[in-house]
Amino acid sequence: MVFTIGIRKEDKNRWERRTPLTPKHVKELKEKHGIQTIVQPSQIRAFTEEEYKKAGATIQENLSPCSHVFAVKEIPVDFFEPGKTYVFFSHTIKGQKHNMPMLKRILELGCTLIDYERIVDEHGRRLVFFGRYAGLAGMIDTLWAFGQRLKWEGTNTPFDEIKQTIHYKDLDEIKKHLSMVGEHIKKEGLPKELTPLIIGLAGYGNVSRGAQEILDVLPTKEVKPEEIGRIYENPSKNIVYKVVFKEEHMVEPIEKNAKFELLDYYNHPEHYRSVFEKYIPHLSMLMNCIYWDTRYPRLVTKTFIKSMFKGDKSVRLRVIGDISCDINGAIEFNVKATEPDNPVYVYNPLTDDVKDGYAGEGVVVLAVDNLPCELPKESSISFSESLWRFVPGIVKADYSKEFKDINLPMEIKKAVIVYKGKLTPDYHYMNKYL
């Protein structure tokens, strides 16, 4: 039996150059598993059509011969065909309003939807992800925004030499340049008004690790959240202080004398309240790297940031890199997603206004919602490496069976949101959003 999969061209915006499967893995799927691939032509994809042809793929617009279609970002409503299986980041599991018409169409046509975001191991850890690359690009762009913001304020620093991710050739060039910036900080130090320079990272997963990988190219010293106050006793102008916040630093139980328990927090976030605000006045930069939905307390609220700006003219916080980019989410005043060529805006807490760029009264917010596309080749290689081993199991499963009986790999079965036009048991809750 011949199995044929399709790779859809990405068309979210001109920056989306990623692919879910690289030519290398297309070749291995054909040679080792007899799986043919049809690739939609794209002028911007990080890998050329010629590279896919050499790997044995067919290049054509029409993906009708494919039983399974793989993509990266959301798929337009008019693209779906009856009864087919689609594998992509659907951004539907939180009931995201803008994607409900797409989900309805998938249900109407009796399609199957597998979402990369839900491919996890027995401990709930994601197995197919771009998270590290969101962290890498997000940290680079936030350091750039920090440098530009300070320059606008009239303070020259080594950070104003840093460029946006899209203006470097690749990750190697970025790290080499940041090493030079780091040497400058080591030798010349930072301005007195910036010392101590404390950068906080909320979260410790793949996204945070990517951000830290970039930050650690600079001369950094990690301190625990409870040690922040002590930094001021003898601060160094030649290092950047890094603080990684875990859940127990961000929230506390509402009930008096109750102890923080991670599993209880995940299951009953309503029993907890945010305590993160006590750290914010110490931070010059905050990286938001956490998963968030409406059940959880926010990291930074509009009310708090307004009180901070009202009460103190020497606010340290210059930039928030909202890598997770939940609109009006953990960072309540993240009001819109941005694009790589216009990645930041300034939020004025006193007027509740937003202005594109890094100039103006308030806090600079970086809110690019598809940061890994700024490192398209490297992120695609990494993603394909984690995805391709699941492809034979996805493609060769018997879809004539009931969902409970289908022989999909267990990690994939957990990620099936819709099966032949019906929400699967774990995702019945999404009916309320439809």
Contacts in CASP RR format, 6 or more apart in sequence:
PFRMAT RR
TARGET T0000
AUTHOR 0000-0000-0000
METHOD contacts of the structure
MODEL  1
MVFTIGIRKEDKNRWERRTPLTPKHVKELKEKHGIQTIVQPSQIRAFTEE
EYKKAGATIQENLSPCSHVFAVKEIPVDFFEPGKTYVFFSHTIKGQKHNM
PMLKRILELGCTLIDYERIVDEHGRRLVFFGRYAGLAGMIDTLWAFGQRL
KWEGTNTPFDEIKQTIHYKDLDEIKKHLSMVGEHIKKEGLPKELTPLIIG
LAGYGNVSRGAQEILDVLPTKEVKPEEIGRIYENPSKNIVYKVVFKEEHM
VEPIEKNAKFELLDYYNHPEHYRSVFEKYIPHLSMLMNCIYWDTRYPRLV
TKTFIKSMFKGDKSVRLRVIGDISCDINGAIEFNVKATEPDNPVYVYNPL
TDDVKDGYAGEGVVVLAVDNLPCELPKESSISFSESLWRFVPGIVKADYS
KEFKDINLPMEIKKAVIVYKGKLTPDYHYMNKYL
2 34 0 8 1.000
2 36 0 8 1.000
3 33 0 8 1.000
3 34 0 8 1.000
3 35 0 8 1.000
3 36 0 8 1.000
3 67 0 8 1.000
3 395 0 8 1.000
3 396 0 8 1.000
4 35 0 8 1.000
4 36 0 8 1.000
4 37 0 8 1.000
4 38 0 8 1.000
4 65 0 8 1.000
4 66 0 8 1.000
4 67 0 8 1.000
5 29 0 8 1.000
5 35 0 8 1.000
5 36 0 8 1.000
5 37 0 8 1.000
5 38 0 8 1.000
5 66 0 8 1.000
5 67 0 8 1.000
5 68 0 8 1.000
5 69 0 8 1.000
5 70 0 8 1.000
5 391 0 8 1.000
5 395 0 8 1.000
6 37 0 8 1.000
6 38 0 8 1.000
6 39 0 8 1.000
6 40 0 8 1.000
6 63 0 8 1.000
6 66 0 8 1.000
6 68 0 8 1.000
6 69 0 8 1.000
6 70 0 8 1.000
7 19 0 8 1.000
7 20 0 8 1.000
7 21 0 8 1.000
7 26 0 8 1.000
7 37 0 8 1.000
7 38 0 8 1.000
7 39 0 8 1.000
7 40 0 8 1.000
7 57 0 8 1.000
7 69 0 8 1.000
7 70 0 8 1.000
7 71 0 8 1.000
8 40 0 8 1.000
8 63 0 8 1.000
8 69 0 8 1.000
8 70 0 8 1.000
8 71 0 8 1.000
8 75 0 8 1.000
8 79 0 8 1.000
8 88 0 8 1.000
9 40 0 8 1.000
9 41 0 8 1.000
9 42 0 8 1.000
9 45 0 8 1.000
10 16 0 8 1.000
10 17 0 8 1.000
10 18 0 8 1.000
10 19 0 8 1.000
10 42 0 8 1.000
10 44 0 8 1.000
10 45 0 8 1.000
10 71 0 8 1.000
10 72 0 8 1.000
10 73 0 8 1.000
11 76 0 8 1.000
12 73 0 8 1.000
12 74 0 8 1.000
12 370 0 8 1.000
13 339 0 8 1.000
13 370 0 8 1.000
14 44 0 8 1.000
15 166 0 8 1.000
15 339 0 8 1.000
15 340 0 8 1.000
15 341 0 8 1.000
15 370 0 8 1.000
15 373 0 8 1.000
15 374 0 8 1.000
16 44 0 8 1.000
16 72 0 8 1.000
16 73 0 8 1.000
16 370 0 8 1.000
16 373 0 8 1.000
17 44 0 8 1.000
17 45 0 8 1.000
17 46 0 8 1.000
17 373 0 8 1.000
17 376 0 8 1.000
18 45 0 8 1.000
18 46 0 8 1.000
18 72 0 8 1.000
18 130 0 8 1.000
18 372 0 8 1.000
18 373 0 8 1.000
18 376 0 8 1.000
18 379 0 8 1.000
18 380 0 8 1.000
18 383 0 8 1.000
19 45 0 8 1.000
19 46 0 8 1.000
19 47 0 8 1.000
19 72 0 8 1.000
19 380 0 8 1.000
19 384 0 8 1.000
20 70 0 8 1.000
20 71 0 8 1.000
20 72 0 8 1.000
20 87 0 8 1.000
20 88 0 8 1.000
20 380 0 8 1.000
20 383 0 8 1.000
20 384 0 8 1.000
20 387 0 8 1.000
21 29 0 8 1.000
21 37 0 8 1.000
21 70 0 8 1.000
21 384 0 8 1.000
21 387 0 8 1.000
21 388 0 8 1.000
21 391 0 8 1.000
22 47 0 8 1.000
22 380 0 8 1.000
22 381 0 8 1.000
22 384 0 8 1.000
23 47 0 8 1.000
23 51 0 8 1.000
23 52 0 8 1.000
23 54 0 8 1.000
23 55 0 8 1.000
23 57 0 8 1.000
24 55 0 8 1.000
24 384 0 8 1.000
25 384 0 8 1.000
25 385 0 8 1.000
25 387 0 8 1.000
25 388 0 8 1.000
25 391 0 8 1.000
26 37 0 8 1.000
26 39 0 8 1.000
26 52 0 8 1.000
26 55 0 8 1.000
26 56 0 8 1.000
26 57 0 8 1.000
27 55 0 8 1.000
27 56 0 8 1.000
28 388 0 8 1.000
29 35 0 8 1.000
29 37 0 8 1.000
29 388 0 8 1.000
29 391 0 8 1.000
29 392 0 8 1.000
30 36 0 8 1.000
30 37 0 8 1.000
30 55 0 8 1.000
30 56 0 8 1.000
33 391 0 8 1.000
33 392 0 8 1.000
33 396 0 8 1.000
35 391 0 8 1.000
35 392 0 8 1.000
35 395 0 8 1.000
36 57 0 8 1.000
36 58 0 8 1.000
37 52 0 8 1.000
37 55 0 8 1.000
37 56 0 8 1.000
37 57 0 8 1.000
37 58 0 8 1.000
38 57 0 8 1.000
38 58 0 8 1.000
38 59 0 8 1.000
38 60 0 8 1.000
38 62 0 8 1.000
38 63 0 8 1.000
38 65 0 8 1.000
38 66 0 8 1.000
39 49 0 8 1.000
39 52 0 8 1.000
39 57 0 8 1.000
39 58 0 8 1.000
39 59 0 8 1.000
39 60 0 8 1.000
40 59 0 8 1.000
40 60 0 8 1.000
40 61 0 8 1.000
40 63 0 8 1.000
41 49 0 8 1.000
41 59 0 8 1.000
41 60 0 8 1.000
41 61 0 8 1.000
42 49 0 8 1.000
46 376 0 8 1.000
46 377 0 8 1.000
46 380 0 8 1.000
47 377 0 8 1.000
47 380 0 8 1.000
49 59 0 8 1.000
52 59 0 8 1.000
53 59 0 8 1.000
63 69 0 8 1.000
64 81 0 8 1.000
66 84 0 8 1.000
67 84 0 8 1.000
67 85 0 8 1.000
67 395 0 8 1.000
68 84 0 8 1.000
68 85 0 8 1.000
68 86 0 8 1.000
68 87 0 8 1.000
68 394 0 8 1.000
68 395 0 8 1.000
69 75 0 8 1.000
69 84 0 8 1.000
69 85 0 8 1.000
69 86 0 8 1.000
69 87 0 8 1.000
70 87 0 8 1.000
70 88 0 8 1.000
70 387 0 8 1.000
70 391 0 8 1.000
71 86 0 8 1.000
71 87 0 8 1.000
71 88 0 8 1.000
72 88 0 8 1.000
72 89 0 8 1.000
72 383 0 8 1.000
73 88 0 8 1.000
73 89 0 8 1.000
73 370 0 8 1.000
74 88 0 8 1.000
74 89 0 8 1.000
74 90 0 8 1.000
74 91 0 8 1.000
74 99 0 8 1.000
74 102 0 8 1.000
75 86 0 8 1.000
75 88 0 8 1.000
75 102 0 8 1.000
76 102 0 8 1.000
77 101 0 8 1.000
77 102 0 8 1.000
77 105 0 8 1.000
80 86 0 8 1.000
80 105 0 8 1.000
80 106 0 8 1.000
80 109 0 8 1.000
80 111 0 8 1.000
81 109 0 8 1.000
81 111 0 8 1.000
82 109 0 8 1.000
82 110 0 8 1.000
82 111 0 8 1.000
83 109 0 8 1.000
83 110 0 8 1.000
83 111 0 8 1.000
83 112 0 8 1.000
83 420 0 8 1.000
83 421 0 8 1.000
84 109 0 8 1.000
84 111 0 8 1.000
84 112 0 8 1.000
85 111 0 8 1.000
85 112 0 8 1.000
85 113 0 8 1.000
85 114 0 8 1.000
85 394 0 8 1.000
85 399 0 8 1.000
86 106 0 8 1.000
86 111 0 8 1.000
86 112 0 8 1.000
86 113 0 8 1.000
86 114 0 8 1.000
87 114 0 8 1.000
87 115 0 8 1.000
87 116 0 8 1.000
87 394 0 8 1.000
88 115 0 8 1.000
88 116 0 8 1.000
89 115 0 8 1.000
89 116 0 8 1.000
89 117 0 8 1.000
90 99 0 8 1.000
90 102 0 8 1.000
90 103 0 8 1.000
90 113 0 8 1.000
90 115 0 8 1.000
90 117 0 8 1.000
90 417 0 8 1.000
91 99 0 8 1.000
91 117 0 8 1.000
92 99 0 8 1.000
92 100 0 8 1.000
92 102 0 8 1.000
92 103 0 8 1.000
92 115 0 8 1.000
92 417 0 8 1.000
92 430 0 8 1.000
92 433 0 8 1.000
93 115 0 8 1.000
93 117 0 8 1.000
93 118 0 8 1.000
93 417 0 8 1.000
93 427 0 8 1.000
93 430 0 8 1.000
94 293 0 8 1.000
94 294 0 8 1.000
95 430 0 8 1.000
95 433 0 8 1.000
97 433 0 8 1.000
100 433 0 8 1.000
100 434 0 8 1.000
103 113 0 8 1.000
103 418 0 8 1.000
103 430 0 8 1.000
103 434 0 8 1.000
104 434 0 8 1.000
106 113 0 8 1.000
106 418 0 8 1.000
106 421 0 8 1.000
107 418 0 8 1.000
107 421 0 8 1.000
107 422 0 8 1.000
107 423 0 8 1.000
107 434 0 8 1.000
108 421 0 8 1.000
109 421 0 8 1.000
110 418 0 8 1.000
110 420 0 8 1.000
110 421 0 8 1.000
110 422 0 8 1.000
111 418 0 8 1.000
111 420 0 8 1.000
111 421 0 8 1.000
112 399 0 8 1.000
112 416 0 8 1.000
112 418 0 8 1.000
112 419 0 8 1.000
112 420 0 8 1.000
112 421 0 8 1.000
113 416 0 8 1.000
113 417 0 8 1.000
113 418 0 8 1.000
114 394 0 8 1.000
114 412 0 8 1.000
114 415 0 8 1.000
114 416 0 8 1.000
114 417 0 8 1.000
115 415 0 8 1.000
115 417 0 8 1.000
116 128 0 8 1.000
116 129 0 8 1.000
116 387 0 8 1.000
116 415 0 8 1.000
117 126 0 8 1.000
117 129 0 8 1.000
117 415 0 8 1.000
118 414 0 8 1.000
118 415 0 8 1.000
118 417 0 8 1.000
119 126 0 8 1.000
119 127 0 8 1.000
119 128 0 8 1.000
119 390 0 8 1.000
119 411 0 8 1.000
119 412 0 8 1.000
119 414 0 8 1.000
119 415 0 8 1.000
120 126 0 8 1.000
120 127 0 8 1.000
120 411 0 8 1.000
120 414 0 8 1.000
120 415 0 8 1.000
121 127 0 8 1.000
121 411 0 8 1.000
126 206 0 8 1.000
127 386 0 8 1.000
127 390 0 8 1.000
127 411 0 8 1.000
128 383 0 8 1.000
128 386 0 8 1.000
128 387 0 8 1.000
128 390 0 8 1.000
129 206 0 8 1.000
129 383 0 8 1.000
129 386 0 8 1.000
130 372 0 8 1.000
130 379 0 8 1.000
130 382 0 8 1.000
130 383 0 8 1.000
131 206 0 8 1.000
131 207 0 8 1.000
131 210 0 8 1.000
131 372 0 8 1.000
132 206 0 8 1.000
132 207 0 8 1.000
132 209 0 8 1.000
132 210 0 8 1.000
132 213 0 8 1.000
132 382 0 8 1.000
133 210 0 8 1.000
133 371 0 8 1.000
133 372 0 8 1.000
133 375 0 8 1.000
133 378 0 8 1.000
133 379 0 8 1.000
133 382 0 8 1.000
134 207 0 8 1.000
134 210 0 8 1.000
134 323 0 8 1.000
134 371 0 8 1.000
134 372 0 8 1.000
135 207 0 8 1.000
135 208 0 8 1.000
135 209 0 8 1.000
135 210 0 8 1.000
135 211 0 8 1.000
135 213 0 8 1.000
135 214 0 8 1.000
135 287 0 8 1.000
135 289 0 8 1.000
135 323 0 8 1.000
135 371 0 8 1.000
136 165 0 8 1.000
136 171 0 8 1.000
136 210 0 8 1.000
136 211 0 8 1.000
136 213 0 8 1.000
136 214 0 8 1.000
136 375 0 8 1.000
137 165 0 8 1.000
137 368 0 8 1.000
137 371 0 8 1.000
137 372 0 8 1.000
137 374 0 8 1.000
137 375 0 8 1.000
138 165 0 8 1.000
138 211 0 8 1.000
138 287 0 8 1.000
138 321 0 8 1.000
138 323 0 8 1.000
138 366 0 8 1.000
138 368 0 8 1.000
138 371 0 8 1.000
138 374 0 8 1.000
139 210 0 8 1.000
139 211 0 8 1.000
139 212 0 8 1.000
139 213 0 8 1.000
139 214 0 8 1.000
139 215 0 8 1.000
139 287 0 8 1.000
140 162 0 8 1.000
140 164 0 8 1.000
140 165 0 8 1.000
140 168 0 8 1.000
140 174 0 8 1.000
140 178 0 8 1.000
140 214 0 8 1.000
141 164 0 8 1.000
141 165 0 8 1.000
141 321 0 8 1.000
141 343 0 8 1.000
141 344 0 8 1.000
141 366 0 8 1.000
141 368 0 8 1.000
141 371 0 8 1.000
141 374 0 8 1.000
142 285 0 8 1.000
142 287 0 8 1.000
142 319 0 8 1.000
142 320 0 8 1.000
142 321 0 8 1.000
142 366 0 8 1.000
143 159 0 8 1.000
143 162 0 8 1.000
143 178 0 8 1.000
143 214 0 8 1.000
144 159 0 8 1.000
144 162 0 8 1.000
144 163 0 8 1.000
144 164 0 8 1.000
145 319 0 8 1.000
145 321 0 8 1.000
145 343 0 8 1.000
145 344 0 8 1.000
145 358 0 8 1.000
145 364 0 8 1.000
145 366 0 8 1.000
146 159 0 8 1.000
146 284 0 8 1.000
146 285 0 8 1.000
146 318 0 8 1.000
146 319 0 8 1.000
146 364 0 8 1.000
147 157 0 8 1.000
147 159 0 8 1.000
147 160 0 8 1.000
147 162 0 8 1.000
148 160 0 8 1.000
148 358 0 8 1.000
149 318 0 8 1.000
149 319 0 8 1.000
149 358 0 8 1.000
149 364 0 8 1.000
150 156 0 8 1.000
150 157 0 8 1.000
150 159 0 8 1.000
150 160 0 8 1.000
150 194 0 8 1.000
150 318 0 8 1.000
151 157 0 8 1.000
151 160 0 8 1.000
152 358 0 8 1.000
152 359 0 8 1.000
152 360 0 8 1.000
155 191 0 8 1.000
155 193 0 8 1.000
155 194 0 8 1.000
156 191 0 8 1.000
157 190 0 8 1.000
157 191 0 8 1.000
157 194 0 8 1.000
158 181 0 8 1.000
158 182 0 8 1.000
158 184 0 8 1.000
158 185 0 8 1.000
158 188 0 8 1.000
158 190 0 8 1.000
159 181 0 8 1.000
161 177 0 8 1.000
161 180 0 8 1.000
161 181 0 8 1.000
161 184 0 8 1.000
162 177 0 8 1.000
162 178 0 8 1.000
162 181 0 8 1.000
163 177 0 8 1.000
164 340 0 8 1.000
164 343 0 8 1.000
164 374 0 8 1.000
165 174 0 8 1.000
165 340 0 8 1.000
165 371 0 8 1.000
165 374 0 8 1.000
165 375 0 8 1.000
166 340 0 8 1.000
166 341 0 8 1.000
166 374 0 8 1.000
168 174 0 8 1.000
168 177 0 8 1.000
170 375 0 8 1.000
170 377 0 8 1.000
170 378 0 8 1.000
171 375 0 8 1.000
171 378 0 8 1.000
174 214 0 8 1.000
175 214 0 8 1.000
175 217 0 8 1.000
178 214 0 8 1.000
178 217 0 8 1.000
178 218 0 8 1.000
179 217 0 8 1.000
181 218 0 8 1.000
182 217 0 8 1.000
182 218 0 8 1.000
182 219 0 8 1.000
185 218 0 8 1.000
185 219 0 8 1.000
185 238 0 8 1.000
185 239 0 8 1.000
185 240 0 8 1.000
186 219 0 8 1.000
186 238 0 8 1.000
186 239 0 8 1.000
187 238 0 8 1.000
189 237 0 8 1.000
189 238 0 8 1.000
190 197 0 8 1.000
190 237 0 8 1.000
190 238 0 8 1.000
191 237 0 8 1.000
192 237 0 8 1.000
194 237 0 8 1.000
194 284 0 8 1.000
195 235 0 8 1.000
195 236 0 8 1.000
195 237 0 8 1.000
196 231 0 8 1.000
196 232 0 8 1.000
196 235 0 8 1.000
196 236 0 8 1.000
196 241 0 8 1.000
197 240 0 8 1.000
197 241 0 8 1.000
197 284 0 8 1.000
198 228 0 8 1.000
198 231 0 8 1.000
198 241 0 8 1.000
198 243 0 8 1.000
198 282 0 8 1.000
198 283 0 8 1.000
198 284 0 8 1.000
198 316 0 8 1.000
199 215 0 8 1.000
199 240 0 8 1.000
199 241 0 8 1.000
199 242 0 8 1.000
199 243 0 8 1.000
199 283 0 8 1.000
199 284 0 8 1.000
199 285 0 8 1.000
199 286 0 8 1.000
199 287 0 8 1.000
200 242 0 8 1.000
200 243 0 8 1.000
200 244 0 8 1.000
200 245 0 8 1.000
200 279 0 8 1.000
200 283 0 8 1.000
200 285 0 8 1.000
200 286 0 8 1.000
200 287 0 8 1.000
201 208 0 8 1.000
201 211 0 8 1.000
201 212 0 8 1.000
201 215 0 8 1.000
201 242 0 8 1.000
201 243 0 8 1.000
201 244 0 8 1.000
201 245 0 8 1.000
201 286 0 8 1.000
201 287 0 8 1.000
201 289 0 8 1.000
202 208 0 8 1.000
202 245 0 8 1.000
202 250 0 8 1.000
202 276 0 8 1.000
202 286 0 8 1.000
202 287 0 8 1.000
202 288 0 8 1.000
202 289 0 8 1.000
202 290 0 8 1.000
202 299 0 8 1.000
202 330 0 8 1.000
203 244 0 8 1.000
203 245 0 8 1.000
203 246 0 8 1.000
203 289 0 8 1.000
203 290 0 8 1.000
204 244 0 8 1.000
204 246 0 8 1.000
204 289 0 8 1.000
205 289 0 8 1.000
207 289 0 8 1.000
207 323 0 8 1.000
207 324 0 8 1.000
208 244 0 8 1.000
208 287 0 8 1.000
208 289 0 8 1.000
211 287 0 8 1.000
211 289 0 8 1.000
211 323 0 8 1.000
212 242 0 8 1.000
212 244 0 8 1.000
215 240 0 8 1.000
215 242 0 8 1.000
216 242 0 8 1.000
218 240 0 8 1.000
219 238 0 8 1.000
219 239 0 8 1.000
219 240 0 8 1.000
220 239 0 8 1.000
220 240 0 8 1.000
220 241 0 8 1.000
220 242 0 8 1.000
221 236 0 8 1.000
221 239 0 8 1.000
221 240 0 8 1.000
221 241 0 8 1.000
221 242 0 8 1.000
222 241 0 8 1.000
222 242 0 8 1.000
222 243 0 8 1.000
222 244 0 8 1.000
223 230 0 8 1.000
223 231 0 8 1.000
223 241 0 8 1.000
223 242 0 8 1.000
223 243 0 8 1.000
224 243 0 8 1.000
225 243 0 8 1.000
225 245 0 8 1.000
225 249 0 8 1.000
225 279 0 8 1.000
228 243 0 8 1.000
228 279 0 8 1.000
228 282 0 8 1.000
229 282 0 8 1.000
231 241 0 8 1.000
231 282 0 8 1.000
243 279 0 8 1.000
243 283 0 8 1.000
245 276 0 8 1.000
245 279 0 8 1.000
247 260 0 8 1.000
247 262 0 8 1.000
247 265 0 8 1.000
248 260 0 8 1.000
248 262 0 8 1.000
249 275 0 8 1.000
249 276 0 8 1.000
249 279 0 8 1.000
250 274 0 8 1.000
250 275 0 8 1.000
250 276 0 8 1.000
250 290 0 8 1.000
250 297 0 8 1.000
250 299 0 8 1.000
251 260 0 8 1.000
251 265 0 8 1.000
251 269 0 8 1.000
251 272 0 8 1.000
251 273 0 8 1.000
251 274 0 8 1.000
251 275 0 8 1.000
251 276 0 8 1.000
251 297 0 8 1.000
252 260 0 8 1.000
252 272 0 8 1.000
252 273 0 8 1.000
252 275 0 8 1.000
253 259 0 8 1.000
253 260 0 8 1.000
253 271 0 8 1.000
253 272 0 8 1.000
254 271 0 8 1.000
254 272 0 8 1.000
254 273 0 8 1.000
255 271 0 8 1.000
258 271 0 8 1.000
260 272 0 8 1.000
264 271 0 8 1.000
265 271 0 8 1.000
265 272 0 8 1.000
269 295 0 8 1.000
269 296 0 8 1.000
269 297 0 8 1.000
270 295 0 8 1.000
272 297 0 8 1.000
273 297 0 8 1.000
274 297 0 8 1.000
274 298 0 8 1.000
274 299 0 8 1.000
274 301 0 8 1.000
276 299 0 8 1.000
276 300 0 8 1.000
277 300 0 8 1.000
277 301 0 8 1.000
277 304 0 8 1.000
280 286 0 8 1.000
280 300 0 8 1.000
280 304 0 8 1.000
280 305 0 8 1.000
280 308 0 8 1.000
280 317 0 8 1.000
281 308 0 8 1.000
281 312 0 8 1.000
281 315 0 8 1.000
281 316 0 8 1.000
281 317 0 8 1.000
282 316 0 8 1.000
283 316 0 8 1.000
283 317 0 8 1.000
284 316 0 8 1.000
284 317 0 8 1.000
284 318 0 8 1.000
284 319 0 8 1.000
285 317 0 8 1.000
285 318 0 8 1.000
285 319 0 8 1.000
285 320 0 8 1.000
285 321 0 8 1.000
286 299 0 8 1.000
286 300 0 8 1.000
286 317 0 8 1.000
286 319 0 8 1.000
286 320 0 8 1.000
286 321 0 8 1.000
287 320 0 8 1.000
287 321 0 8 1.000
287 323 0 8 1.000
288 299 0 8 1.000
288 320 0 8 1.000
288 321 0 8 1.000
288 322 0 8 1.000
288 323 0 8 1.000
288 324 0 8 1.000
288 330 0 8 1.000
288 331 0 8 1.000
289 323 0 8 1.000
289 324 0 8 1.000
290 299 0 8 1.000
290 324 0 8 1.000
290 330 0 8 1.000
291 324 0 8 1.000
292 298 0 8 1.000
292 299 0 8 1.000
292 324 0 8 1.000
292 326 0 8 1.000
292 329 0 8 1.000
292 330 0 8 1.000
293 326 0 8 1.000
294 329 0 8 1.000
296 330 0 8 1.000
298 329 0 8 1.000
298 330 0 8 1.000
298 331 0 8 1.000
298 332 0 8 1.000
299 330 0 8 1.000
299 331 0 8 1.000
300 320 0 8 1.000
300 330 0 8 1.000
300 331 0 8 1.000
300 332 0 8 1.000
300 333 0 8 1.000
301 332 0 8 1.000
302 332 0 8 1.000
302 333 0 8 1.000
302 349 0 8 1.000
302 352 0 8 1.000
305 333 0 8 1.000
305 347 0 8 1.000
305 349 0 8 1.000
305 363 0 8 1.000
306 349 0 8 1.000
306 350 0 8 1.000
308 315 0 8 1.000
308 317 0 8 1.000
308 349 0 8 1.000
309 315 0 8 1.000
309 349 0 8 1.000
309 350 0 8 1.000
309 362 0 8 1.000
310 349 0 8 1.000
310 350 0 8 1.000
315 362 0 8 1.000
317 363 0 8 1.000
318 363 0 8 1.000
318 364 0 8 1.000
319 344 0 8 1.000
319 363 0 8 1.000
319 364 0 8 1.000
319 365 0 8 1.000
319 366 0 8 1.000
320 331 0 8 1.000
320 334 0 8 1.000
320 363 0 8 1.000
320 364 0 8 1.000
320 365 0 8 1.000
320 366 0 8 1.000
321 365 0 8 1.000
321 366 0 8 1.000
321 367 0 8 1.000
322 330 0 8 1.000
322 331 0 8 1.000
322 334 0 8 1.000
322 365 0 8 1.000
322 366 0 8 1.000
322 367 0 8 1.000
323 366 0 8 1.000
323 371 0 8 1.000
324 330 0 8 1.000
325 334 0 8 1.000
325 337 0 8 1.000
325 367 0 8 1.000
325 368 0 8 1.000
325 369 0 8 1.000
326 334 0 8 1.000
327 334 0 8 1.000
327 335 0 8 1.000
327 336 0 8 1.000
327 337 0 8 1.000
328 334 0 8 1.000
328 335 0 8 1.000
331 365 0 8 1.000
333 347 0 8 1.000
333 349 0 8 1.000
333 352 0 8 1.000
333 363 0 8 1.000
333 365 0 8 1.000
334 365 0 8 1.000
334 367 0 8 1.000
335 347 0 8 1.000
335 354 0 8 1.000
336 345 0 8 1.000
336 354 0 8 1.000
336 367 0 8 1.000
337 367 0 8 1.000
337 368 0 8 1.000
337 369 0 8 1.000
338 344 0 8 1.000
338 345 0 8 1.000
338 366 0 8 1.000
338 367 0 8 1.000
338 368 0 8 1.000
338 369 0 8 1.000
339 368 0 8 1.000
340 368 0 8 1.000
340 373 0 8 1.000
340 374 0 8 1.000
342 356 0 8 1.000
342 357 0 8 1.000
343 366 0 8 1.000
343 367 0 8 1.000
343 368 0 8 1.000
344 356 0 8 1.000
344 357 0 8 1.000
344 358 0 8 1.000
344 364 0 8 1.000
344 365 0 8 1.000
344 366 0 8 1.000
344 367 0 8 1.000
345 354 0 8 1.000
345 355 0 8 1.000
345 356 0 8 1.000
345 357 0 8 1.000
345 364 0 8 1.000
345 365 0 8 1.000
345 367 0 8 1.000
346 354 0 8 1.000
346 355 0 8 1.000
346 357 0 8 1.000
346 358 0 8 1.000
346 359 0 8 1.000
346 360 0 8 1.000
346 361 0 8 1.000
346 362 0 8 1.000
346 363 0 8 1.000
346 364 0 8 1.000
346 365 0 8 1.000
347 353 0 8 1.000
347 354 0 8 1.000
347 362 0 8 1.000
347 363 0 8 1.000
347 365 0 8 1.000
348 354 0 8 1.000
348 355 0 8 1.000
348 360 0 8 1.000
348 361 0 8 1.000
348 362 0 8 1.000
349 362 0 8 1.000
349 363 0 8 1.000
350 361 0 8 1.000
350 362 0 8 1.000
357 364 0 8 1.000
358 364 0 8 1.000
368 374 0 8 1.000
372 379 0 8 1.000
372 383 0 8 1.000
373 379 0 8 1.000
390 409 0 8 1.000
390 411 0 8 1.000
390 412 0 8 1.000
393 408 0 8 1.000
393 409 0 8 1.000
393 412 0 8 1.000
394 408 0 8 1.000
394 409 0 8 1.000
394 412 0 8 1.000
397 406 0 8 1.000
397 407 0 8 1.000
397 408 0 8 1.000
398 406 0 8 1.000
398 407 0 8 1.000
399 406 0 8 1.000
399 420 0 8 1.000
401 407 0 8 1.000
403 416 0 8 1.000
403 419 0 8 1.000
403 420 0 8 1.000
403 422 0 8 1.000
403 424 0 8 1.000
406 413 0 8 1.000
406 419 0 8 1.000
408 416 0 8 1.000
414 426 0 8 1.000
416 424 0 8 1.000
417 423 0 8 1.000
417 424 0 8 1.000
417 427 0 8 1.000
417 430 0 8 1.000
418 424 0 8 1.000
418 427 0 8 1.000
423 430 0 8 1.000
423 431 0 8 1.000
END
